[in-house]
Amino acid sequence: MNLQAELVREHSARQTRRLTTYACSHPRCLAELLKVFWYGTPRERQLAADVLGQVGEKRPRWLVPHLAGLLAAVHAGAEHHPAVRRGVARALQFVPVPADWQARAFDTCLELLAAPAEPVATRTYALTAAARLALPHPELVAELLEVVDLALRTTSSAALRSRAAREIPKLRAVLREDLPN
């Protein structure tokens, strides 16, 4: 399959699922997707990001060697479609981030969550990813709770509020456990 051609041929949920299945079939197919994600036209990168987000859910370990490039894509600037940041944030919810990349991944998620101009889906995925990264570290939990509070004050999004309502109790439980007796 020519993934690059298939991405632009049709944009639908069915096509995204089909291309996700293809990208998850072999590491060589994932490499083809990542090549388009990093070096394709803006439209190709946008469409590849949707597939990448789903690949992160189905094959999270396959993305670990590519974390540096994925995190760099988030910081590439305004020339990237918001779908690029959304796809990376969605994947980060599931990817087992190695210790040497956790700080960078956490900071990236905090930046996405704190940005009021960022689309709500990106902020919602970033919240879940940041919470997963922060749970083992009470000092990060406190920092994340501050950013979540700020994010909730700057949005009326039901999706972000719902996700926060699910994540905040887990985060507060970590802080309660960490209090000295």
N, C-alpha and C positions, 0 to 999 in steps of 0.2 A: 504494500500500500504506500502511496505517496502522501504522507501525512500533511505536508504543506499544502498540497492541492486540495485535499479533502477538507481541511480546516475552512478554506474560503468558499468551497463549493456550496455548502449549506450550513446555516447557523440555526440549530434547533437543539432541544434537549436530547432528542433521540440521537442526533449526530454526535453530540458531546459525549454521551454514554458509549457510543460505538468507538469513538476515538480513545476514550479512557480505557476501554477493554483492550484495544490495540496497544496502547502505551504500556499497559500493565502486563502484556503478554511476554515481554522479553526486555532485558536491560538495553539492548540495542534499539528497541522501539522507543524506550524512554529517552535515550540519547537523541533520537531524531526529534522528539517533542521539545526537549530542552534547547536544541539548536535553533528551532523556530522561535521558541520563547525568548531567547537571548538575541538572536540576529535577524529575525524576520522583519517584515514590514510592520508598521504600527498596528494595522488590522490583524495581521497574522499573530503578533504578540498578544493582542487582546483575546483572540479566540483560543490561543494555546494556553493562556492563563486559566481559562475556565476548565480546560482539561487537566491542567496541572493541579488545581485545587482538588479535583476528584481523585487524581492519582495519589495525592498525599493521604487521602483517606484509605485507599485500597492497598497501597504499597508504600507506607511511610518510611520504611527502612531503606528503600531504594533511593530516597532523596537525601539521605544523610551525607553522602560524599559531595553533594552539590549545594550544600548550605551556603557556602561563601558566595556563590553566584546568585542564589536566590535572594539572600539578604542584600546584596549589592543592587539587584534589580529594583528593590523597594526604594532605594535611595538614589535611583538614577535621575530623578527629577521630573519636571513637568512634561517632558517629551513622551513619557510613558502613559498609556491609558490607565485609568483607575483600576481596571480589571487586573492589571499586573500586580498591583499591591494587594488587591482582594484575593487573588489566586495564591499568592505567597502566604498571606495571613491565614487563609483557609487550610493550607497544607501544614502550617506550623502548629495547628491544633493537634496534629497527630504524629508528626515527625519526632522521633526520639533524639533530641538535641544533645550532642556530646558536651561535656563539661566546658571545654575550651570555647564553645560557641554560644553557651547559654546567656552570658552577659549581653552579647551583641543581639541575640534573638530577643531577649527580654526588652532591651532598650528600643529595638525596632517596634515591637508590639506596643510599648508605652507611647511612642511617638504617633503611631497610627491611631491609637485610642484617644489621645489627647487632642488630635487635630479636628476641630469642629467642621472644617470643610470636607473632610474625608467622608465618602459614602458610608451609610450606616452599616451595610453588610461588612465592609472592611473593618470598621470599628468593633463590631460584634465578634467577628472571628478573632481579632487582635486581643480582645478581652479574654476570651477562652484560652487562647494560646499563652498569654501572659500569666493567667491564673495557674495554668498547668506548670509553667516554668517557676513560678514563685512559691508554690505550696511547700517545697522542701526547705525554703529559706524565709524564716519569719521576718527578717529585715526587709526583704523584697515585698512581702505581703503588705506591710504597712505602707510602703511607697505606692504599690498598686492600688490600694484602697483610696489613697488621696487622689490619684489620677481618675479612678472610677467616679469618685464623688464630683470632681470637676466636670467630667464628661457628662454625667447625669444632669448637672446644672445647666449645661449648654445645649441640651437636646430635648426634644419632645418625642423622640422615637420610641414607639412601643417595643420594637424589637430589641433595642439596646437596653431598655429598662427591664424587659423580661429576662434577657441573658444575665444582666447584673443581679437580678433577684435570685437567679440560680447559682451564680458564682460567689456572691458576697458571703453567704452563710459558711461556705467551705473556707473562705479566707479568714473570716472572723474566728472560726473554730481553731485555726492554726495559731492565731494570736492569743487566744485564751489558753491553749495548751502551753504556750511559751512563757506565760507569766510566772514569775517566781512565787513559790508558796510562802 
